[in-house]
Amino acid sequence: NLGEAYLVVANIPYYISSAIIRRLLETQNRPARIVLTVQQEAWNKGDLVGYMKGYLRSPELVFTSGGLIRQGWDETLAKYQARYGSDRATMGTLTFDIVSVQAVGGDGAVVLGRWRLTDTAESGSGVFSVVLRRTGDGWKVIHDHTSSDPAPLVPGGS
């Protein structure tokens, strides 16, 4: 039956799509989730500039981590480059687990989640909260607060 054959062909992209993409299409707060998914994919390809496209390219960007407050897109990019380089071998594999997305009016969202970085000397994990705002260039992270999990205790240590 031609109709059944067409149905199978038309659904092939759905079945070969990743679970992440299907989940994005089936959930609310898609713009915020899509920004983080695109960032994760860019990072895992070793594309640091692509990853940074999720952030507002402005001196207004705020990034806090490790007890420090950084201001601006340029400073944030420079810190990432200094710590992780800009290729797949040094950047490792990043995964985000989004815990919640809370809308803030019609043009904003706060995302709470966990991050995990593996396959690099800078491996670690922790929590993050990001504030996104709808801009003329789409949804962008305007504030990122990222914290690392505490180091595991060493047996016999203090």
C-alpha positions in Angstrom: 0.0 0.0 0.0 1.5 3.3 -1.1 0.0 5.2 1.8 1.6 2.9 4.4 5.0 3.1 2.6 4.8 6.9 2.6 4.0 6.9 6.3 7.1 4.9 7.1 9.3 7.1 5.0 7.8 10.3 6.4 8.5 9.1 10.0 12.1 8.0 9.5 13.5 11.3 10.6 11.4 11.1 13.8 12.7 7.6 14.7 16.3 8.5 14.0 16.2 11.8 15.9 17.8 11.8 19.3 15.7 11.5 22.4 16.7 15.0 23.3 15.2 16.5 20.2 11.9 14.5 20.7 11.8 15.7 24.3 12.3 19.3 23.2 9.4 19.1 20.7 7.1 17.6 23.3 7.7 20.0 26.2 6.9 23.5 27.3 9.6 26.2 27.5 11.1 25.0 24.3 13.2 28.2 23.6 15.2 27.9 26.8 15.7 24.2 26.4 16.7 24.6 22.8 19.4 27.2 23.6 21.0 24.8 26.2 20.8 21.8 23.8 22.4 23.8 21.0 25.1 24.9 23.4 25.7 21.3 24.6 26.0 20.1 21.0 28.4 22.9 20.0 30.6 22.2 23.1 30.7 18.5 22.3 31.9 19.3 18.8 34.7 21.4 20.2 33.0 24.6 18.9 33.5 27.1 21.7 32.4 30.1 19.6 29.2 28.1 18.7 28.7 27.4 22.4 29.1 31.1 23.2 26.3 32.0 20.7 23.8 31.0 23.4 25.0 33.9 25.5 24.1 37.6 25.0 27.0 39.1 23.1 27.2 42.2 25.3 29.1 43.7 28.2 25.8 43.2 30.2 26.3 39.4 30.3 27.0 38.2 33.9 28.8 34.9 34.6 29.5 33.8 38.2 31.6 30.8 39.0 34.3 29.8 41.5 33.4 32.7 43.7 34.1 35.2 40.9 31.8 37.5 39.0 32.7 38.1 35.4 31.1 40.8 33.2 30.7 40.7 29.5 30.7 38.2 26.6 34.4 38.9 25.8 35.6 38.1 29.3 33.5 35.0 29.5 34.9 33.7 26.2 38.4 34.5 27.3 38.0 32.5 30.5 36.5 29.5 28.7 39.4 29.6 26.2 42.0 29.8 29.0 40.5 26.9 30.9 39.3 24.5 28.2 41.1 25.5 25.0 38.9 25.5 21.8 39.0 22.0 20.5 37.2 18.7 21.1 40.2 17.0 22.7 40.6 19.6 25.5 36.9 20.5 26.0 35.6 17.0 26.8 32.0 16.0 26.8 29.3 18.2 28.4 25.9 17.2 29.4 23.1 19.3 30.9 20.2 17.8 32.9 17.5 20.5 33.1 15.6 20.3 36.4 13.2 23.1 35.8 12.3 26.0 33.6 10.4 28.9 35.1 8.9 31.5 32.8 9.5 35.2 33.8 6.9 37.1 31.9 6.7 36.5 28.2 10.3 37.3 27.4 12.3 35.6 30.1 13.0 32.3 31.7 15.1 30.9 34.6 16.6 27.4 34.0 17.8 25.3 36.9 19.9 22.3 36.1 22.9 20.1 36.6 26.0 19.9 34.4 28.6 17.2 33.9 31.9 17.4 32.1 33.8 14.3 31.3 36.7 13.2 29.1 39.0 16.1 30.0 41.5 17.1 32.6 38.9 19.7 33.7 36.2 17.0 34.3 33.6 17.8 37.0 30.0 18.3 37.7 27.7 20.7 39.5 24.6 22.9 39.3 23.7 25.9 37.3 21.0 28.5 37.0 20.7 30.7 33.9 18.5 33.6 33.1 17.5 33.8 29.5 15.9 36.8 27.7 14.2 37.0 24.3 16.2 39.4 22.2 16.1 40.4 18.5 18.6 37.6 17.9 16.5 35.0 19.7 16.7 33.7 23.3 20.0 34.4 25.0 21.6 33.7 28.3 22.1 37.0 30.1 23.1 35.6 33.5 24.8 32.3 34.3 25.6 31.1 37.8 27.5 27.8 37.8 28.8 26.0 40.8 30.9 22.8 41.1 30.1 19.9 43.3 32.4 19.5 46.3 35.4 17.3 45.8 34.9 13.8 47.1 36.4 13.1 50.5 39.5 11.0 50.4 39.4 8.0 52.8 41.6 8.7 55.8 41.8 12.4 54.9 40.6 15.2 57.1 
